[in-house]
């Protein structure tokens, strides 16, 4: 069975310190992003285990020509840069590669929760698309913010999807155990009228608040 691998992307490709030409790059110092061609050239000869968190994990998944890679990156210039470089590196070895920007997922705390919700939305959408095509999905949760890893692990448990991870000091891939969790179907049934209503068309906040005042248990979902 062909696989779809959803891989969260961080900035270790830029921030790992060794002999890479841009070593010492720091987003807080206003340092410009390195030349993409320089990064692409360096990656071709680099040790996958040391190049980045993402390459360290993917190197142990035995990628095949029938695999599809989806790089989920933050809503930041450096997040997109790293995802683009990884896409360029892996494109010749797999069937398809895609970039998925997770809106509002960045360094600002004000929008971070919205960013995590966007991550869930993007991952579930990709999982459904893969299942329609008869593909197996794997979550590669090594790069990116720690909260992303936590959310992907939870989704893996709920959707029965394997989650793989590797720490920089590990030699072998860790396959996270599936937790005994299920959706509360009764909760959905009790509030079916609300879910139908909010799904029909965009609703104004004041309209939604009238529901939430009477059913506060729905607030975390909105």
HUTANOR-V859138 format. One record per residue. SS is DSSP state (hx for helix, st for strand, lp for the rest). PHI is phi as a letter, one per 40 degrees, with the letter a starting at -180 (NA if undefined). NEAR is the number of other C-alpha atoms within 10 Angstrom. Layout:
[[SS:PHI:NEAR] [SS:PHI:NEAR]]
This chain:
[[lp:NA:8] [lp:c:16] [st:b:19] [st:b:23] [st:b:25] [st:c:25] [st:b:26] [st:c:27] [st:b:28] [lp:b:24] [lp:b:22] [hx:c:17] [hx:d:27] [hx:c:24] [hx:c:16] [lp:d:17] [lp:b:15] [lp:a:11] [lp:c:8] [lp:c:17] [lp:d:14] [lp:b:20] [lp:d:14] [lp:g:14] [lp:d:17] [lp:a:13] [hx:c:14] [hx:c:6] [hx:c:7] [lp:g:8] [lp:c:11] [lp:c:11] [lp:c:15] [lp:c:14] [lp:c:10] [hx:d:14] [hx:c:10] [hx:c:12] [hx:c:19] [hx:c:16] [hx:c:11] [hx:c:14] [hx:c:20] [hx:c:11] [hx:b:9] [lp:c:13] [lp:c:13] [hx:d:17] [hx:c:18] [hx:b:16] [hx:c:20] [lp:a:25] [hx:c:25] [hx:c:29] [hx:c:21] [hx:c:24] [hx:c:25] [hx:c:22] [lp:c:13] [lp:c:15] [lp:c:14] [lp:f:8] [lp:d:16] [lp:b:12] [lp:c:13] [lp:c:13] [lp:c:20] [st:b:23] [st:b:25] [st:b:22] [st:c:23] [st:c:25] [st:b:30] [lp:c:27] [lp:c:17] [lp:b:15] [hx:d:12] [hx:c:18] [hx:c:24] [hx:c:22] [hx:d:19] [hx:c:25] [hx:c:27] [hx:c:17] [hx:c:17] [hx:c:23] [hx:c:18] [hx:c:14] [hx:c:16] [hx:c:18] [lp:d:16] [lp:c:11] [lp:b:14] [lp:b:14] [lp:c:15] [st:a:16] [st:b:19] [st:b:15] [st:b:17] [st:b:20] [st:c:19] [lp:c:25] [lp:d:19] [lp:g:21] [lp:c:24] [lp:a:19] [lp:c:12] [lp:c:9] [hx:c:11] [hx:c:10] [hx:b:13] [hx:c:16] [hx:c:14] [hx:c:15] [hx:c:20] [hx:c:21] [hx:c:18] [hx:c:17] [hx:c:25] [hx:c:18] [hx:c:13] [hx:c:17] [hx:c:22] [hx:c:14] [hx:c:11] [hx:c:18] [hx:c:22] [hx:c:13] [hx:c:14] [hx:c:18] [hx:c:12] [hx:c:9] [lp:c:10] [lp:g:12] [lp:b:18] [st:c:16] [st:b:26] [st:b:20] [st:c:24] [st:b:27] [lp:b:26] [lp:b:26] [lp:c:26] [lp:g:20] [lp:c:19] [hx:d:11] [hx:c:12] [hx:c:21] [hx:c:20] [hx:c:12] [hx:c:16] [hx:c:23] [hx:c:24] [hx:c:18] [hx:c:21] [hx:c:21] [hx:c:19] [hx:c:15] [hx:c:15] [lp:f:16] [lp:b:20] [st:c:19] [st:b:25] [st:b:23] [st:a:23] [lp:a:22] [lp:c:14] [lp:c:13] [lp:c:7] [lp:c:11] [lp:b:11] [lp:b:12] [lp:c:16] [st:b:13] [st:b:13] [st:c:16] [lp:c:13] [lp:c:17] [lp:c:13] [lp:c:8] [lp:b:12] [lp:a:10] [lp:c:9] [lp:c:8] [hx:c:8] [hx:c:9] [hx:c:11] [hx:c:12] [hx:c:11] [hx:c:10] [lp:b:12] [hx:d:11] [hx:c:10] [hx:c:16] [hx:c:13] [hx:c:10] [hx:c:12] [hx:c:14] [hx:c:9] [hx:c:8] [lp:a:8] [lp:d:8] [lp:b:11] [lp:c:9] [hx:d:8] [hx:c:9] [hx:c:10] [hx:c:15] [hx:c:14] [hx:c:10] [hx:c:13] [hx:c:16] [hx:c:11] [hx:c:9] [lp:b:12] [hx:c:10] [hx:c:10] [hx:c:15] [hx:d:12] [hx:c:7] [hx:c:6] [lp:b:9]]
